Amino acid sequence: MPYYLLTVTASRRTNLGLQVQPTVRIRELASRVKDTDVPMPGERALLRRPDTGTWWIAPLASFGLEAWQKDGNFYTRSDPADPEFTLALGGKGDPEEVLPVGTEIWMADKTRTSAQRTEGWRRIIAGIASGDWYQAAPDSVDTTITDR
């Protein structure tokens, strides 16, 4: 059974694909999704367009923490105690046409590849919360997506 991930409020083209807003609070998602259902690059996202109500399929390009390393420390825009992941989808085209505001993004929960790679939500959350992570200023420019 697919599970709801987010409703698009904005999207933009990046070197990783179509980056989607809003971010996803990992603790909230983990509270309603099985521990083995961590979305991984290459899996398929289900998109429900608001204008037609039709479903589209898009490949997941990235789902991770916007983070970077500087001077031996790890920085993120989100709160390390309540991390938020950013989603990017593969595909071509204008972001507003491919992912109009109001598009619902759902993930299928049939694949078990994630548990082997990440060991689930609990490990992701614990790793970020217990590490040497610092919350960066909102206007910081160094950013990459780190899949965890």
Secondary structure, 3 states (H helix, E strand, C coil): CCEEEEECCEEEEECCEEEEEEEEEHHHHHHHCCCCCCCCCCCEEEEECCCCCCEEEEEEEEEEEEEEEECCEEEECCECCECEEEEEECCCCCHHHHCCCCCEEEECCCCCHHHHHHCHHHHHHHHHHHCCEEECCCCCCCCEEECC
